Amino acid sequence: MDCLRSVYDSETNFSYEIILIDNNSHDDSVETISREFPGVMLIANQENIGFARGNNQGIEVASGRYVLLLNSDTVVRRDTLETMVAFMDSRPDLGASGCKVILPDGSLDKACKRGFPTPSASFYYAFGFSKLFPDRPKFNGYQLGYLDPDLDYPVDCLVGAFMLLRRKTIDQVGGLDEEFFMYGEDLDWCYRIKEAGWGIHYYPQTSIIHLKGGSARRRPFKIVYEFHRAMILFHRKHYSKRYNSMINGAVYAGVGVKFTVSLLRNALTVPKTVPLPAQSLSASADTRTESNTEVRL
């Protein structure tokens, strides 16, 4: 609810529509949203069809020049939508952009600006080299920790919690790959966007808060599994043909080890229920005045 309220509180000079995808949530969200936010286009699925497929549903019915993917566990500032749309309007070379994403404790959500997870970047990240040498670009190719989060610059990847895309770009590269259930689809999309010749930019002149409700102590097996499966899918799709069998085997083995360790660590932590994400917002807009969760601008 806070996400929707923050969108409606936005100060904009364009019109927008809000499309909310509910992936079979088990509370009274659908009824409450229908009652309190009658202007929202709500699509209620009878099962959790995943982040990629759910957002694609919204994108298909969106009508704006831009589409904003926005997680339901986020809160936008009053100026966020206006600032980001104005930035995209000034940069016709960009296919997608993202703002600064702040966690509840005030720290940066590092996923909001990333490099592609090449085998070397993934290795340095997984084995802690990026933390040991935070100012060395060689060891920080994934999270780009050596770059000032208060400056704007081109990046490889944005986070699906807030990603503003040009409709022309989506029409060219297609929607999210539905083979990814709930992780990795944003990386894959950004990879395809850059492959098509579009720029991707991190623009921290505005920000949102990402509550990350799923970051509880113990995660369901499905979440842990899908997180690691996404790593395999991304590598197989974009990198496996570039590397020899030894490197590919090392990548798959590394993911397998990480998956096993994650399961063991998960089993030893204090239980806490974490539902699979049930809602995603998208918005779209043209140059009049409105917004959406899948928000079309």
VOGU-3710 file (C-alpha; in Angstrom, 3 decimals, decimal comma):
1> mdclrsvyds> 0,000/0,000/0,000  2,829/2,396/0,842  4,247/1,923/-2,641  0,982/2,869/-4,322  0,488/5,848/-2,037  3,975/7,118/-2,808  3,333/6,829/-6,544  0,061/8,728/-6,263  1,809/11,382/-4,166  4,344/11,941/-6,950
11> etnfsyeiil> 4,612/15,408/-8,460  4,680/14,979/-12,229  4,091/16,908/-15,438  2,998/13,874/-17,396  0,201/11,341/-17,212  0,687/7,780/-16,100  -1,169/4,546/-15,529  -0,581/2,018/-12,771  -0,774/-1,693/-13,502  -0,443/-4,035/-10,552
21> idnnshddsv> 0,168/-7,752/-11,001  -0,871/-9,907/-8,058  0,649/-13,389/-8,134  -1,939/-15,135/-5,983  -1,255/-13,326/-2,712  -2,890/-15,028/0,274  -4,022/-11,943/2,192  -6,708/-9,392/1,366  -4,445/-7,317/-0,895  -6,569/-7,676/-4,019
31> etisrefpgv> -9,785/-6,624/-2,289  -8,121/-3,779/-0,396  -6,356/-2,369/-3,442  -9,503/-2,619/-5,551  -11,384/-0,699/-2,886  -8,798/1,938/-1,959  -7,166/2,433/-5,374  -9,902/2,094/-8,003  -7,691/3,746/-10,609  -5,182/0,883/-10,544
41> mlianqenig> -5,425/-1,691/-13,311  -5,150/-4,852/-11,238  -4,390/-8,245/-12,775  -4,945/-11,027/-10,237  -3,318/-14,326/-11,171  -4,511/-17,602/-9,711  -0,945/-18,782/-9,095  2,498/-17,288/-8,590  3,717/-17,132/-12,175  6,987/-15,414/-11,283
51> fargnnqgie> 8,471/-11,946/-11,596  9,311/-12,059/-15,292  6,038/-13,454/-16,528  4,024/-11,221/-14,211  5,741/-8,052/-15,371  5,370/-9,121/-18,983  1,616/-9,246/-18,389  1,704/-5,632/-17,362  4,002/-4,578/-20,185  1,659/-6,087/-22,756
61> vasgryvlll> -1,202/-3,829/-21,720  0,910/-0,737/-21,029  0,352/2,244/-23,295  3,006/4,820/-22,387  6,286/5,933/-23,952  8,104/4,523/-20,940  7,544/1,523/-18,707  8,692/1,515/-15,100  9,151/-1,761/-13,259  8,595/-1,039/-9,590
71> nsdtvvrrdt> 8,564/-3,548/-6,760  5,636/-3,402/-4,368  8,100/-3,244/-1,425  9,451/0,159/-2,495  8,597/3,779/-1,750  9,347/6,507/-4,294  10,079/10,153/-3,529  7,762/12,866/-4,770  10,258/13,873/-7,440  11,418/10,408/-8,504
81> letmvafmds> 9,159/9,800/-11,493  9,467/13,352/-12,837  13,252/13,383/-12,430  13,767/10,048/-14,138  11,392/10,699/-17,045  13,013/14,108/-17,656  16,420/12,436/-17,660  15,315/9,816/-20,177  13,780/12,500/-22,369  17,163/14,248/-22,419
91> rpdlgasgck> 19,005/11,063/-23,398  17,389/9,413/-26,437  20,370/7,044/-26,650  19,358/5,297/-23,427  17,191/2,216/-23,371  16,929/2,056/-19,580  17,887/3,962/-16,461  17,695/3,548/-12,727  17,950/5,798/-9,691  19,708/5,319/-6,365
101> vilpdgsldk> 18,051/2,587/-4,294  18,329/2,892/-0,517  17,731/0,132/2,018  15,792/0,767/5,268  19,049/1,142/7,223  20,175/3,962/4,920  22,751/1,940/3,030  22,887/1,539/-0,737  21,174/-1,412/-2,369  24,217/-2,397/-4,397
111> ackrgfptps> 22,099/-4,186/-6,978  20,958/-0,820/-8,377  24,229/-0,404/-10,310  26,140/-3,457/-11,445  28,440/-4,890/-14,037  27,665/-8,123/-15,825  28,487/-11,286/-13,828  31,297/-12,545/-16,038  33,136/-15,617/-14,693  35,970/-13,468/-13,346
121> asfyyafgfs> 33,680/-10,812/-11,821  31,560/-13,523/-10,232  34,640/-15,279/-8,843  36,024/-12,134/-7,220  32,617/-11,329/-5,772  31,798/-14,837/-4,516  35,161/-15,338/-2,814  35,333/-11,955/-1,124  38,025/-10,248/-3,199  35,675/-7,325/-3,853
131> klfpdrpkfn> 35,438/-6,689/-0,099  39,179/-7,071/0,437  40,000/-4,621/-2,345  36,960/-2,297/-2,549  38,782/0,396/-4,554  40,212/-1,905/-7,214  38,149/-2,071/-10,424  39,650/-5,459/-11,276  38,055/-7,046/-8,209  34,806/-5,069/-8,269
141> gyqlgyldpd> 33,471/-5,703/-11,738  30,105/-6,908/-10,481  28,944/-4,493/-7,762  31,102/-1,595/-8,985  31,964/-0,647/-5,415  34,830/1,551/-6,570  32,385/3,995/-8,207  30,848/6,848/-6,198  27,127/6,059/-5,694  26,358/9,800/-5,726
151> ldypvdclvg> 27,605/10,277/-9,288  25,843/9,219/-12,472  27,446/7,025/-15,127  26,706/4,249/-17,599  26,446/0,764/-16,108  25,770/-2,725/-17,386  22,867/-3,646/-15,129  20,075/-2,103/-13,088  17,782/-3,747/-10,552  14,275/-4,890/-11,413
161> afmllrrkti> 12,925/-3,214/-8,254  13,152/0,102/-10,152  13,924/0,104/-13,840  12,674/2,747/-16,260  12,645/1,569/-19,875  11,900/3,195/-23,188  8,983/1,521/-24,918  10,874/1,540/-28,220  13,610/-0,478/-26,531  11,187/-3,101/-25,240
171> dqvggldeef> 9,595/-3,367/-28,678  13,040/-4,053/-30,116  14,507/-6,500/-27,583  11,316/-8,114/-26,257  10,115/-8,503/-22,698  11,650/-10,257/-19,737  12,807/-13,832/-20,330  10,224/-15,963/-18,550  12,695/-18,817/-18,130  13,896/-16,798/-15,135
181> fmygedldwc> 11,321/-17,156/-12,362  12,308/-14,453/-9,883  16,040/-13,730/-10,135  18,391/-12,884/-12,997  15,723/-11,601/-15,363  16,864/-7,998/-14,857  20,472/-8,933/-15,653  19,381/-10,795/-18,756  17,190/-7,915/-19,919  19,991/-5,386/-19,456
191> yrikeagwgi> 22,370/-7,651/-21,347  19,981/-7,842/-24,304  19,350/-4,094/-24,186  23,058/-3,344/-24,433  23,526/-5,972/-27,127  20,873/-4,113/-29,152  22,952/-0,915/-28,949  21,067/0,967/-26,229  22,752/2,641/-23,283  21,944/1,911/-19,639
201> hyypqtsiih> 22,534/4,604/-17,032  22,628/4,952/-13,263  21,207/8,345/-12,256  21,280/9,059/-8,480  19,772/12,545/-8,612  16,738/10,983/-6,983  16,160/7,803/-4,992  13,688/5,259/-3,689  13,575/3,111/-0,568  13,621/-0,649/-1,084
211> lkggsarrrp> 12,253/-2,438/1,963  13,372/-5,862/0,720  10,769/-7,747/2,717  12,237/-11,035/1,514  15,527/-10,551/3,317  14,456/-12,530/6,365  16,645/-14,958/8,256  15,449/-18,164/6,668  14,315/-18,378/3,082  12,115/-21,034/1,504
221> fkivyefhra> 13,917/-23,625/-0,595  12,182/-22,263/-3,718  13,814/-18,855/-3,294  17,284/-20,277/-2,654  16,903/-22,643/-5,600  15,696/-19,999/-8,043  18,484/-17,616/-7,035  21,147/-20,143/-7,967  19,285/-21,510/-10,971  19,276/-17,983/-12,389
231> milfhrkhys> 23,079/-17,918/-12,237  23,267/-21,062/-14,324  20,672/-19,790/-16,799  22,435/-16,467/-17,315  25,848/-18,034/-17,831  24,522/-20,723/-20,150  22,602/-18,181/-22,225  25,240/-15,469/-22,574  28,678/-16,809/-21,697  28,930/-20,574/-22,163
241> krynsminga> 29,840/-20,305/-25,853  32,576/-17,784/-25,113  34,486/-19,994/-22,709  35,974/-23,466/-22,850  34,557/-26,466/-21,061  36,992/-26,099/-18,148  35,820/-22,593/-17,285  32,158/-23,485/-17,846  32,550/-26,515/-15,626  34,201/-24,399/-12,932
251> vyagvgvkft> 31,306/-21,916/-13,075  28,659/-24,619/-12,739  30,585/-26,329/-9,957  31,022/-23,026/-8,151  27,293/-22,333/-8,296  26,637/-25,847/-7,046  28,949/-25,353/-4,066  27,415/-21,978/-3,294  23,934/-23,481/-3,499  24,895/-26,253/-1,070
261> vsllrnaltv> 26,457/-23,814/1,380  23,400/-21,569/1,172  21,105/-24,491/1,959  23,230/-25,508/4,957  23,419/-21,966/6,259  19,702/-21,559/5,725  18,959/-24,732/7,658  20,940/-23,488/10,659  19,242/-20,101/10,919  16,184/-19,114/12,934
271> pktvplpaqs> 12,978/-19,892/11,026  10,966/-17,000/9,673  8,277/-17,238/7,031  9,095/-15,472/3,768  6,402/-15,633/1,065  7,369/-15,594/-2,559  6,888/-12,118/-4,038  3,208/-11,861/-4,905  2,960/-8,447/-6,447  4,805/-6,345/-8,971
281> lsasadtrte> 4,048/-2,889/-10,181  4,627/-1,322/-13,512  3,900/2,098/-14,796  3,823/3,938/-18,055  3,550/7,532/-19,060  3,337/9,983/-21,874  3,878/13,719/-21,441  0,737/14,704/-19,511  0,165/13,676/-15,810  -0,084/10,187/-14,076
291> sntevrl> 1,808/6,881/-12,913  1,760/3,029/-12,323  3,305/0,041/-10,485  3,975/-1,479/-13,529  3,892/2,178/-14,350  3,609/3,262/-17,928  4,766/6,800/-18,371
//
